[in-house]
Amino acid sequence: MEKINIGLIGLGNIGTGVVKLLQQNKELITQKLGAELILKKIADIDISTPRCVKTDKYQMTTDAREIINDKDISIVIELIGGYEPARTLLLEAINQGKHVVTANKALLARHGNEIFQAAHKKNVDIGFEASVGGTIPIIKTLKESLAANRIDSLWGILNGTANFILTKMTEEGEMFDAVLKEAQKLGFAEADPTFDIEGMDTAHKMAIILSLAYGKKVNLDDIYVEGITKITREDIAFAKELGYRIKLLAIAMLKNDAVEARIHPTMISSAHLLSNVTQNNNAFNIVGDASGPVFLFGQGAGMMPTASAVFSDIVDVARNIMKGISGRVPLRSIDESVMGDIKLIPMEEVETKYYFRFSAVDRPGVLSKISGILGENYISIATVIQKARFENSAVPIVMTTYEAREKNVRQALKVIDKLDIVMDNTMLIRIEDELD
């Protein structure tokens, strides 16, 4: 039976999961592949600390280049994360004609254009299913299953930490800070959760998805990103009253020859499937012009779910090696040589519905003053909620709007927030009623 040697760089949580999966399902994997995968070497800066898997039968090293320079290793798995030295190591492996598998979303989002072009030039494969959505096969779906479709829209819950926090706030009425601490205690959030709660982790994944959905090069910095740190219990309660739930959504919509790409807290109907994605799960709602809606759901992170995605790539690459081919499926949906730059619609030109929560003084004429400024900026009010008034405190006034342009909304709120009748900056959350 043919044997294919692989090398693993990074024996952290996911790397350990890869070793564990290979050990527990080795016979099954061999049967499905028709060849034996041999984990020849493992590289990590710490090879002395015991893991939950036995590693004594593997060659262990602290020098990743021992794997890259090993002529017997055909597939290099990079699971160290971050930009460097991951970028340098991947490029060196590619330059030596080795196929690579990575879960490094940040690296591909920032340096993907360079890495994919290098792989195309050397005619080697890159597997990166684990970089987005954990165990959910979103990469393969966009590259292969929906290859004949124009992707009209794609909506996703891409970050389990943010989704866990919003779920707990919605279901139990807890405050943001308290839920964040609970998420950290349970291991759903990092000690420094900034990338998760401010939306940057979602942005990394979104950049990768955009390049696959539209066959274009994407500049990460061009994607509008807004996190969940300003969401309060009051906003979640008002959302419920209005028939919505709040989710941190990645939104992509094709508009003629350009794409709306934005990440922000969004109110969506409580009846929609995405609204009911709870805890630390991820989901994708894709609409193709031929396929119609396609919904994918599953665990977006974790040792074994992510290891499962890594192995899907290892098996794909190994099958190509056995057939003596590479590049059977384009790295990013279409051939790298014809990929142009994506055209993104500026956030100020986006049109959607809005939720506003104003903190106003208890004085006659407040509502009419605010409404007048909105009207002057072409913003039409759909609903108004004004709660009971409390002595010597701000009165919460909630409004939802019909579709309005972001530029007009920003201008209106700039004026409103300067009024002496408004006691705090207005809370703004965008509303999406038509997800399909």
C-alpha positions as a Markdown table, in Angstrom:
| # | Residue | x | y | z |
|---|---|---|---|---|
| 1 | Met | 0.0 | 0.0 | 0.0 |
| 2 | Glu | 1.2 | 3.5 | -0.9 |
| 3 | Lys | 2.5 | 5.6 | 2.0 |
| 4 | Ile | 2.4 | 9.4 | 2.1 |
| 5 | Asn | 4.5 | 11.3 | 4.7 |
| 6 | Ile | 3.2 | 14.4 | 6.4 |
| 7 | Gly | 4.8 | 16.8 | 8.7 |
| 8 | Leu | 3.1 | 18.8 | 11.4 |
| 9 | Ile | 4.3 | 22.3 | 12.5 |
| 10 | Gly | 2.5 | 23.3 | 15.7 |
| 11 | Leu | 1.4 | 20.9 | 18.5 |
| 12 | Gly | -1.0 | 23.2 | 20.3 |
| 13 | Asn | -4.7 | 22.6 | 20.7 |
| 14 | Ile | -5.5 | 22.0 | 17.1 |
| 15 | Gly | -2.2 | 20.2 | 16.3 |
| 16 | Thr | -2.9 | 17.8 | 19.2 |
| 17 | Gly | -6.4 | 17.2 | 17.8 |
| 18 | Val | -4.9 | 16.3 | 14.4 |
| 19 | Val | -2.6 | 13.7 | 16.0 |
| 20 | Lys | -5.5 | 12.4 | 18.1 |
| 21 | Leu | -7.7 | 12.0 | 15.1 |
| 22 | Leu | -5.0 | 10.2 | 13.1 |
| 23 | Gln | -4.5 | 7.8 | 16.0 |
| 24 | Gln | -8.1 | 7.0 | 16.7 |
| 25 | Asn | -9.3 | 6.8 | 13.1 |
| 26 | Lys | -6.2 | 5.6 | 11.3 |
| 27 | Glu | -7.7 | 2.5 | 9.9 |
| 28 | Leu | -10.8 | 4.3 | 8.7 |
| 29 | Ile | -8.7 | 7.1 | 7.1 |
| 30 | Thr | -6.5 | 4.5 | 5.4 |
| 31 | Gln | -9.6 | 2.6 | 4.0 |
| 32 | Lys | -11.1 | 5.8 | 2.6 |
| 33 | Leu | -7.9 | 7.1 | 1.2 |
| 34 | Gly | -6.5 | 3.8 | -0.1 |
| 35 | Ala | -3.1 | 4.8 | 1.2 |
| 36 | Glu | -1.4 | 5.1 | 4.6 |
| 37 | Leu | -0.7 | 8.6 | 6.0 |
| 38 | Ile | 2.5 | 8.6 | 8.0 |
| 39 | Leu | 3.1 | 11.4 | 10.4 |
| 40 | Lys | 6.8 | 11.5 | 10.1 |
| 41 | Lys | 7.8 | 14.6 | 12.1 |
| 42 | Ile | 6.3 | 17.1 | 14.5 |
| 43 | Ala | 7.8 | 20.5 | 15.2 |
| 44 | Asp | 6.9 | 22.7 | 18.1 |
| 45 | Ile | 8.8 | 25.2 | 20.3 |
| 46 | Asp | 7.8 | 23.0 | 23.3 |
| 47 | Ile | 8.3 | 19.3 | 22.8 |
| 48 | Ser | 8.7 | 18.4 | 26.5 |
| 49 | Thr | 5.3 | 19.2 | 27.9 |
| 50 | Pro | 3.0 | 16.2 | 27.9 |
| 51 | Arg | -0.1 | 16.3 | 25.7 |
| 52 | Cys | -3.3 | 14.3 | 25.8 |
| 53 | Val | -1.8 | 12.1 | 23.0 |
| 54 | Lys | 1.2 | 9.9 | 22.9 |
| 55 | Thr | 4.0 | 11.3 | 20.7 |
| 56 | Asp | 6.9 | 9.0 | 21.5 |
| 57 | Lys | 6.6 | 7.2 | 18.2 |
| 58 | Tyr | 7.1 | 10.4 | 16.2 |
| 59 | Gln | 10.2 | 12.3 | 15.3 |
| 60 | Met | 10.0 | 15.5 | 17.4 |
| 61 | Thr | 11.9 | 18.7 | 16.8 |
| 62 | Thr | 11.9 | 22.3 | 17.7 |
| 63 | Asp | 13.1 | 23.3 | 14.3 |
| 64 | Ala | 10.3 | 23.6 | 11.8 |
| 65 | Arg | 12.7 | 23.7 | 8.9 |
| 66 | Glu | 13.6 | 20.0 | 9.5 |
| 67 | Ile | 10.1 | 19.3 | 8.2 |
| 68 | Ile | 10.3 | 21.7 | 5.3 |
| 69 | Asn | 13.7 | 20.4 | 4.2 |
| 70 | Asp | 12.8 | 16.7 | 4.6 |
| 71 | Lys | 12.5 | 15.4 | 1.0 |
| 72 | Asp | 10.4 | 12.5 | 2.1 |
| 73 | Ile | 7.6 | 14.7 | 3.4 |
| 74 | Ser | 5.0 | 15.6 | 0.8 |
| 75 | Ile | 2.4 | 17.6 | 2.9 |
| 76 | Val | 3.3 | 20.3 | 5.5 |
| 77 | Ile | 0.6 | 21.1 | 8.0 |
| 78 | Glu | 1.0 | 24.6 | 9.6 |
| 79 | Leu | -1.0 | 25.1 | 12.8 |
| 80 | Ile | 1.1 | 27.7 | 14.7 |
| 81 | Gly | -1.1 | 30.7 | 13.8 |
| 82 | Gly | -0.1 | 34.3 | 13.5 |
| 83 | Tyr | 1.7 | 36.1 | 10.7 |
| 84 | Glu | 5.3 | 35.2 | 11.4 |
| 85 | Pro | 7.0 | 32.8 | 11.2 |
| 86 | Ala | 4.0 | 31.1 | 9.7 |
| 87 | Arg | 4.2 | 33.1 | 6.5 |
| 88 | Thr | 7.9 | 32.5 | 5.9 |
| 89 | Leu | 7.6 | 28.8 | 6.7 |
| 90 | Leu | 4.6 | 28.3 | 4.3 |
| 91 | Leu | 6.4 | 30.2 | 1.5 |
| 92 | Glu | 9.5 | 28.1 | 2.0 |
| 93 | Ala | 7.5 | 24.9 | 2.0 |
| 94 | Ile | 5.7 | 25.9 | -1.2 |
| 95 | Asn | 9.0 | 27.0 | -2.8 |
| 96 | Gln | 10.3 | 23.4 | -2.2 |
| 97 | Gly | 7.3 | 22.0 | -4.0 |
| 98 | Lys | 5.5 | 20.8 | -1.0 |
| 99 | His | 1.7 | 20.9 | -0.6 |
| 100 | Val | 0.5 | 22.7 | 2.5 |
| 101 | Val | -2.5 | 22.6 | 4.8 |
| 102 | Thr | -3.2 | 25.5 | 7.2 |
| 103 | Ala | -5.9 | 26.7 | 9.6 |
| 104 | Asn | -4.3 | 30.1 | 9.7 |
| 105 | Lys | -7.2 | 32.5 | 8.9 |
| 106 | Ala | -5.3 | 35.7 | 9.9 |
| 107 | Leu | -2.4 | 34.8 | 7.7 |
| 108 | Leu | -4.5 | 34.0 | 4.6 |
| 109 | Ala | -6.6 | 37.2 | 5.2 |
| 110 | Arg | -3.6 | 39.4 | 5.3 |
| 111 | His | -1.1 | 37.6 | 3.1 |
| 112 | Gly | -3.3 | 35.3 | 1.1 |
| 113 | Asn | -2.7 | 37.0 | -2.2 |
| 114 | Glu | 1.1 | 36.4 | -1.9 |
| 115 | Ile | 0.8 | 32.8 | -0.7 |
| 116 | Phe | -1.8 | 31.7 | -3.2 |
| 117 | Gln | 0.1 | 33.2 | -6.1 |
| 118 | Ala | 3.3 | 31.4 | -4.9 |
| 119 | Ala | 1.4 | 28.1 | -4.7 |
| 120 | His | 0.0 | 28.6 | -8.2 |
| 121 | Lys | 3.4 | 29.4 | -9.6 |
| 122 | Lys | 4.9 | 26.2 | -8.0 |
| 123 | Asn | 1.8 | 24.1 | -8.9 |
| 124 | Val | 1.2 | 22.9 | -5.4 |
| 125 | Asp | -2.1 | 22.6 | -3.5 |
| 126 | Ile | -3.1 | 24.6 | -0.4 |
| 127 | Gly | -5.8 | 23.2 | 1.9 |
| 128 | Phe | -7.4 | 25.8 | 4.2 |
| 129 | Glu | -10.9 | 24.4 | 5.1 |
| 130 | Ala | -10.1 | 24.8 | 8.8 |
| 131 | Ser | -9.4 | 28.5 | 8.5 |
| 132 | Val | -13.2 | 29.4 | 8.3 |
| 133 | Gly | -16.1 | 27.8 | 10.2 |
| 134 | Gly | -14.3 | 25.0 | 12.0 |
| 135 | Thr | -16.0 | 21.7 | 11.0 |
| 136 | Ile | -18.4 | 23.4 | 8.5 |
| 137 | Pro | -17.4 | 22.7 | 4.9 |
| 138 | Ile | -17.8 | 26.3 | 3.7 |
| 139 | Ile | -14.6 | 26.4 | 1.7 |
| 140 | Lys | -15.4 | 23.3 | -0.3 |
| 141 | Thr | -19.0 | 24.4 | -0.7 |
| 142 | Leu | -18.0 | 27.7 | -2.3 |
| 143 | Lys | -15.1 | 26.2 | -4.4 |
| 144 | Glu | -16.9 | 23.1 | -5.6 |
| 145 | Ser | -20.5 | 22.5 | -4.7 |
| 146 | Leu | -21.7 | 26.0 | -5.9 |
| 147 | Ala | -19.1 | 26.3 | -8.7 |
| 148 | Ala | -21.8 | 27.0 | -11.3 |
| 149 | Asn | -23.6 | 29.6 | -9.2 |
| 150 | Arg | -23.4 | 33.4 | -9.0 |
| 151 | Ile | -23.4 | 34.1 | -5.2 |
| 152 | Asp | -26.1 | 36.7 | -4.7 |
| 153 | Ser | -25.6 | 36.9 | -1.0 |
| 154 | Leu | -23.9 | 35.3 | 1.9 |
| 155 | Trp | -24.7 | 35.8 | 5.6 |
| 156 | Gly | -22.7 | 34.2 | 8.3 |
| 157 | Ile | -22.2 | 33.9 | 12.1 |
| 158 | Leu | -18.5 | 33.3 | 12.0 |
| 159 | Asn | -17.3 | 33.8 | 15.6 |
| 160 | Gly | -18.3 | 31.5 | 18.4 |
| 161 | Thr | -17.2 | 33.8 | 21.2 |
| 162 | Ala | -19.4 | 36.7 | 20.1 |
| 163 | Asn | -22.3 | 34.3 | 19.4 |
| 164 | Phe | -22.0 | 32.8 | 22.9 |
| 165 | Ile | -22.1 | 36.2 | 24.5 |
| 166 | Leu | -25.1 | 37.4 | 22.6 |
| 167 | Thr | -26.9 | 34.1 | 23.2 |
| 168 | Lys | -26.4 | 34.4 | 27.0 |
| 169 | Met | -27.4 | 38.0 | 27.0 |
| 170 | Thr | -30.6 | 37.2 | 25.0 |
| 171 | Glu | -31.6 | 34.1 | 26.9 |
| 172 | Glu | -30.7 | 35.0 | 30.4 |
| 173 | Gly | -30.7 | 38.8 | 30.4 |
| 174 | Glu | -27.1 | 39.1 | 31.6 |
| 175 | Met | -24.8 | 42.1 | 31.1 |
| 176 | Phe | -22.0 | 42.0 | 28.5 |
| 177 | Asp | -19.1 | 42.1 | 30.9 |
| 178 | Ala | -20.5 | 39.3 | 33.1 |
| 179 | Val | -21.1 | 37.0 | 30.1 |
| 180 | Leu | -17.6 | 37.7 | 28.7 |
| 181 | Lys | -16.0 | 36.6 | 32.0 |
| 182 | Glu | -18.1 | 33.4 | 31.9 |
| 183 | Ala | -17.0 | 32.8 | 28.3 |
| 184 | Gln | -13.4 | 33.2 | 29.3 |
| 185 | Lys | -13.9 | 30.8 | 32.3 |
| 186 | Leu | -15.4 | 28.2 | 30.0 |
| 187 | Gly | -12.6 | 28.5 | 27.4 |
| 188 | Phe | -14.9 | 30.0 | 24.7 |
| 189 | Ala | -13.0 | 33.4 | 24.9 |
| 190 | Glu | -9.3 | 34.2 | 25.0 |
| 191 | Ala | -7.7 | 36.0 | 27.9 |
| 192 | Asp | -7.5 | 38.9 | 25.5 |
| 193 | Pro | -10.8 | 38.6 | 23.5 |
| 194 | Thr | -10.4 | 41.8 | 21.5 |
| 195 | Phe | -10.2 | 40.1 | 18.0 |
| 196 | Asp | -13.4 | 38.2 | 18.8 |
| 197 | Ile | -15.6 | 40.9 | 20.3 |
| 198 | Glu | -14.4 | 43.7 | 18.1 |
| 199 | Gly | -15.1 | 41.6 | 14.9 |
| 200 | Met | -11.6 | 41.2 | 13.6 |
| 201 | Asp | -11.7 | 37.4 | 13.8 |
| 202 | Thr | -14.8 | 37.5 | 11.7 |
| 203 | Ala | -13.2 | 39.9 | 9.3 |
| 204 | His | -10.3 | 37.5 | 8.7 |
| 205 | Lys | -12.7 | 34.8 | 7.8 |
| 206 | Met | -14.8 | 37.1 | 5.7 |
| 207 | Ala | -11.9 | 38.2 | 3.6 |
| 208 | Ile | -11.2 | 34.5 | 2.7 |
| 209 | Ile | -14.9 | 33.8 | 2.0 |
| 210 | Leu | -15.2 | 36.9 | -0.3 |
| 211 | Ser | -12.3 | 35.8 | -2.4 |
| 212 | Leu | -13.9 | 32.4 | -2.9 |
| 213 | Ala | -17.5 | 33.5 | -3.4 |
| 214 | Tyr | -16.5 | 36.1 | -6.1 |
| 215 | Gly | -13.2 | 34.9 | -7.4 |
| 216 | Lys | -11.5 | 38.2 | -6.5 |
| 217 | Lys | -8.5 | 39.5 | -4.5 |
| 218 | Val | -9.6 | 41.1 | -1.3 |
| 219 | Asn | -7.9 | 43.8 | 0.8 |
| 220 | Leu | -8.8 | 43.0 | 4.5 |
| 221 | Asp | -8.7 | 46.7 | 5.5 |
| 222 | Asp | -11.5 | 47.5 | 3.0 |
| 223 | Ile | -14.1 | 45.4 | 4.9 |
| 224 | Tyr | -16.3 | 47.4 | 7.3 |
| 225 | Val | -16.0 | 46.0 | 10.8 |
| 226 | Glu | -17.9 | 46.8 | 14.0 |
| 227 | Gly | -17.9 | 44.7 | 17.2 |
| 228 | Ile | -20.5 | 43.9 | 19.9 |
| 229 | Thr | -19.0 | 45.7 | 22.9 |
| 230 | Lys | -21.7 | 48.4 | 22.8 |
| 231 | Ile | -24.7 | 46.0 | 22.9 |
| 232 | Thr | -26.7 | 46.3 | 26.1 |
| 233 | Arg | -29.4 | 44.3 | 27.8 |
| 234 | Glu | -31.8 | 47.2 | 26.9 |
| 235 | Asp | -31.1 | 46.8 | 23.2 |
| 236 | Ile | -31.6 | 43.1 | 23.3 |
| 237 | Ala | -34.9 | 43.6 | 25.2 |
| 238 | Phe | -36.1 | 46.1 | 22.7 |
| 239 | Ala | -35.1 | 43.8 | 19.8 |
| 240 | Lys | -37.2 | 41.0 | 21.3 |
| 241 | Glu | -40.2 | 43.4 | 21.6 |
| 242 | Leu | -39.8 | 44.2 | 17.9 |
| 243 | Gly | -39.5 | 40.6 | 16.9 |
| 244 | Tyr | -35.8 | 40.5 | 16.4 |
| 245 | Arg | -32.6 | 39.0 | 17.8 |
| 246 | Ile | -29.2 | 40.5 | 17.6 |
| 247 | Lys | -26.3 | 38.6 | 16.0 |
| 248 | Leu | -22.8 | 39.6 | 14.9 |
| 249 | Leu | -23.2 | 39.0 | 11.2 |
| 250 | Ala | -20.8 | 38.9 | 8.3 |
| 251 | Ile | -22.8 | 40.1 | 5.3 |
| 252 | Ala | -21.9 | 40.0 | 1.6 |
| 253 | Met | -24.3 | 41.0 | -1.1 |
| 254 | Leu | -23.7 | 41.3 | -4.9 |
| 255 | Lys | -25.0 | 44.6 | -6.3 |
| 256 | Asn | -24.4 | 44.6 | -10.1 |
| 257 | Asp | -20.6 | 44.5 | -10.5 |
| 258 | Ala | -19.8 | 45.4 | -6.9 |
| 259 | Val | -20.2 | 43.8 | -3.5 |
| 260 | Glu | -21.4 | 45.0 | -0.1 |
| 261 | Ala | -19.1 | 43.5 | 2.5 |
| 262 | Arg | -19.8 | 44.4 | 6.2 |
| 263 | Ile | -19.5 | 43.0 | 9.7 |
| 264 | His | -21.6 | 44.4 | 12.5 |
| 265 | Pro | -24.3 | 43.6 | 15.1 |
| 266 | Thr | -27.5 | 43.1 | 13.2 |
| 267 | Met | -31.1 | 42.7 | 14.1 |
| 268 | Ile | -32.7 | 39.8 | 12.2 |
| 269 | Ser | -36.1 | 38.2 | 12.5 |
| 270 | Ser | -36.4 | 35.8 | 15.4 |
| 271 | Ala | -38.0 | 33.3 | 13.0 |
| 272 | His | -34.9 | 33.1 | 10.8 |
| 273 | Leu | -32.6 | 30.1 | 11.0 |
| 274 | Leu | -29.6 | 32.3 | 11.8 |
| 275 | Ser | -31.4 | 33.8 | 14.8 |
| 276 | Asn | -31.6 | 30.4 | 16.3 |
| 277 | Val | -27.9 | 29.6 | 16.0 |
| 278 | Thr | -27.0 | 29.6 | 19.6 |
| 279 | Gln | -24.0 | 29.2 | 22.0 |
| 280 | Asn | -20.6 | 29.0 | 20.3 |
| 281 | Asn | -21.9 | 27.6 | 17.0 |
| 282 | Asn | -21.3 | 29.0 | 13.5 |
| 283 | Ala | -23.6 | 29.1 | 10.5 |
| 284 | Phe | -23.7 | 30.3 | 6.9 |
| 285 | Asn | -26.8 | 31.3 | 4.8 |
| 286 | Ile | -25.7 | 31.3 | 1.1 |
| 287 | Val | -27.9 | 32.2 | -1.8 |
| 288 | Gly | -26.9 | 31.2 | -5.3 |
| 289 | Asp | -28.7 | 32.2 | -8.4 |
| 290 | Ala | -29.3 | 28.6 | -9.3 |
| 291 | Ser | -29.1 | 26.8 | -6.0 |
| 292 | Gly | -31.3 | 29.2 | -4.0 |
| 293 | Pro | -30.7 | 29.3 | -0.2 |
| 294 | Val | -28.1 | 26.9 | 1.2 |
| 295 | Phe | -27.8 | 26.7 | 5.0 |
| 296 | Leu | -24.7 | 25.3 | 6.7 |
| 297 | Phe | -24.4 | 24.9 | 10.5 |
| 298 | Gly | -21.9 | 23.4 | 12.9 |
| 299 | Gln | -19.2 | 23.9 | 15.5 |
| 300 | Gly | -17.0 | 26.7 | 14.4 |
| 301 | Ala | -14.0 | 26.0 | 16.6 |
| 302 | Gly | -12.6 | 23.5 | 19.1 |
| 303 | Met | -9.9 | 20.8 | 19.0 |
| 304 | Met | -11.7 | 18.0 | 17.2 |
| 305 | Pro | -14.0 | 19.9 | 14.9 |
| 306 | Thr | -11.1 | 21.9 | 13.6 |
| 307 | Ala | -8.9 | 18.8 | 13.3 |
| 308 | Ser | -11.7 | 17.2 | 11.3 |
| 309 | Ala | -11.5 | 20.1 | 8.8 |
| 310 | Val | -7.7 | 19.9 | 8.7 |
| 311 | Phe | -7.9 | 16.2 | 7.8 |
| 312 | Ser | -10.4 | 16.8 | 5.0 |
| 313 | Asp | -7.7 | 18.9 | 3.4 |
| 314 | Ile | -5.0 | 16.3 | 4.1 |
| 315 | Val | -7.0 | 13.6 | 2.5 |
| 316 | Asp | -7.9 | 15.8 | -0.6 |
| 317 | Val | -4.2 | 16.6 | -1.1 |
| 318 | Ala | -3.2 | 13.0 | -0.6 |
| 319 | Arg | -5.7 | 11.8 | -3.2 |
| 320 | Asn | -4.1 | 14.3 | -5.7 |
| 321 | Ile | -0.7 | 13.0 | -4.9 |
| 322 | Met | -1.8 | 9.4 | -5.5 |
| 323 | Lys | -3.1 | 10.5 | -8.9 |
| 324 | Gly | 0.0 | 12.5 | -9.7 |
| 325 | Ile | -1.9 | 15.7 | -10.1 |
| 326 | Ser | -2.3 | 19.1 | -8.4 |
| 327 | Gly | -4.4 | 22.2 | -8.9 |
| 328 | Arg | -7.4 | 20.1 | -10.0 |
| 329 | Val | -9.6 | 22.6 | -8.1 |
| 330 | Pro | -8.5 | 26.2 | -8.4 |
| 331 | Leu | -7.1 | 27.5 | -5.1 |
| 332 | Arg | -9.6 | 30.3 | -4.9 |
| 333 | Ser | -12.5 | 29.3 | -7.1 |
| 334 | Ile | -10.9 | 30.6 | -10.3 |
| 335 | Asp | -7.4 | 30.5 | -11.8 |
| 336 | Glu | -5.0 | 32.7 | -9.9 |
| 337 | Ser | -3.8 | 34.2 | -13.2 |
| 338 | Val | -7.1 | 35.8 | -14.0 |
| 339 | Met | -8.1 | 37.0 | -10.5 |
| 340 | Gly | -8.8 | 40.8 | -10.4 |
| 341 | Asp | -9.4 | 43.0 | -7.4 |
| 342 | Ile | -12.9 | 43.0 | -5.8 |
| 343 | Lys | -15.0 | 46.1 | -6.0 |
| 344 | Leu | -16.5 | 46.8 | -2.6 |
| 345 | Ile | -19.3 | 49.3 | -2.1 |
| 346 | Pro | -18.3 | 52.0 | 0.5 |
| 347 | Met | -20.1 | 51.6 | 3.8 |
| 348 | Glu | -21.5 | 55.2 | 3.5 |
| 349 | Glu | -23.4 | 54.1 | 0.3 |
| 350 | Val | -25.0 | 51.0 | 2.0 |
| 351 | Glu | -28.8 | 51.2 | 2.3 |
| 352 | Thr | -30.6 | 49.2 | 5.0 |
| 353 | Lys | -33.1 | 49.6 | 7.9 |
| 354 | Tyr | -32.0 | 50.9 | 11.3 |
| 355 | Tyr | -32.7 | 50.7 | 15.0 |
| 356 | Phe | -32.0 | 53.8 | 17.1 |
| 357 | Arg | -32.1 | 54.2 | 20.9 |
| 358 | Phe | -32.0 | 57.8 | 22.0 |
| 359 | Ser | -31.4 | 58.8 | 25.6 |
| 360 | Ala | -33.4 | 62.0 | 25.9 |
| 361 | Val | -34.5 | 64.3 | 28.6 |
| 362 | Asp | -38.1 | 64.3 | 29.8 |
| 363 | Arg | -39.4 | 67.4 | 28.0 |
| 364 | Pro | -42.2 | 68.1 | 25.6 |
| 365 | Gly | -41.3 | 68.3 | 21.9 |
| 366 | Val | -38.3 | 65.9 | 22.1 |
| 367 | Leu | -39.8 | 63.3 | 19.9 |
| 368 | Ser | -40.8 | 65.8 | 17.2 |
| 369 | Lys | -37.4 | 67.5 | 17.3 |
| 370 | Ile | -35.6 | 64.1 | 16.7 |
| 371 | Ser | -38.1 | 63.1 | 14.1 |
| 372 | Gly | -37.7 | 66.4 | 12.2 |
| 373 | Ile | -33.9 | 65.9 | 11.9 |
| 374 | Leu | -34.3 | 62.4 | 10.7 |
| 375 | Gly | -36.8 | 63.6 | 8.1 |
| 376 | Glu | -34.5 | 66.3 | 6.9 |
| 377 | Asn | -32.0 | 63.6 | 6.1 |
| 378 | Tyr | -34.4 | 61.5 | 4.2 |
| 379 | Ile | -34.9 | 58.9 | 7.0 |
| 380 | Ser | -38.5 | 57.6 | 7.4 |
| 381 | Ile | -39.6 | 56.3 | 10.7 |
| 382 | Ala | -41.3 | 52.9 | 10.8 |
| 383 | Thr | -42.0 | 52.4 | 14.5 |
| 384 | Val | -41.5 | 54.3 | 17.8 |
| 385 | Ile | -41.3 | 52.9 | 21.3 |
| 386 | Gln | -41.2 | 55.3 | 24.3 |
| 387 | Lys | -41.0 | 53.7 | 27.8 |
| 388 | Ala | -42.3 | 55.1 | 31.0 |
| 389 | Arg | -40.7 | 58.3 | 32.2 |
| 390 | Phe | -38.6 | 58.4 | 35.4 |
| 391 | Glu | -37.9 | 61.5 | 37.4 |
| 392 | Asn | -34.4 | 63.0 | 36.8 |
| 393 | Ser | -33.4 | 60.3 | 34.4 |
| 394 | Ala | -33.1 | 59.9 | 30.6 |
| 395 | Val | -36.0 | 58.6 | 28.7 |
| 396 | Pro | -35.2 | 55.8 | 26.2 |
| 397 | Ile | -36.8 | 56.5 | 22.9 |
| 398 | Val | -36.5 | 53.7 | 20.3 |
| 399 | Met | -37.2 | 54.1 | 16.6 |
| 400 | Thr | -36.9 | 51.8 | 13.7 |
| 401 | Thr | -36.7 | 53.1 | 10.1 |
| 402 | Tyr | -37.4 | 52.1 | 6.6 |
| 403 | Glu | -34.5 | 51.7 | 4.3 |
| 404 | Ala | -32.1 | 54.6 | 4.5 |
| 405 | Arg | -28.6 | 55.4 | 3.3 |
| 406 | Glu | -25.7 | 55.1 | 5.8 |
| 407 | Lys | -24.3 | 58.4 | 4.9 |
| 408 | Asn | -27.6 | 60.2 | 5.7 |
| 409 | Val | -28.0 | 58.3 | 9.0 |
| 410 | Arg | -24.5 | 59.3 | 10.2 |
| 411 | Gln | -25.2 | 62.9 | 9.3 |
| 412 | Ala | -28.5 | 62.9 | 11.1 |
| 413 | Leu | -27.1 | 61.3 | 14.3 |
| 414 | Lys | -24.2 | 63.7 | 14.3 |
| 415 | Val | -26.7 | 66.6 | 14.6 |
| 416 | Ile | -29.0 | 64.8 | 17.0 |
| 417 | Asp | -26.3 | 63.8 | 19.4 |
| 418 | Lys | -25.3 | 67.5 | 19.8 |
| 419 | Leu | -28.8 | 68.5 | 20.9 |
| 420 | Asp | -29.1 | 69.6 | 24.6 |
| 421 | Ile | -32.1 | 67.3 | 24.9 |
| 422 | Val | -30.0 | 64.2 | 24.1 |
| 423 | Met | -28.0 | 62.9 | 27.1 |
| 424 | Asp | -25.8 | 60.3 | 25.4 |
| 425 | Asn | -24.7 | 59.1 | 22.0 |
| 426 | Thr | -27.4 | 57.4 | 20.1 |
| 427 | Met | -27.2 | 53.6 | 19.9 |
| 428 | Leu | -27.4 | 52.4 | 16.3 |
| 429 | Ile | -28.0 | 48.8 | 15.1 |
| 430 | Arg | -28.7 | 47.8 | 11.5 |
| 431 | Ile | -31.7 | 45.7 | 10.7 |
| 432 | Glu | -31.9 | 43.1 | 7.9 |
| 433 | Asp | -35.4 | 41.7 | 7.2 |
| 434 | Glu | -34.8 | 40.0 | 3.9 |
| 435 | Leu | -32.0 | 37.5 | 4.4 |
| 436 | Asp | -32.9 | 35.2 | 1.5 |
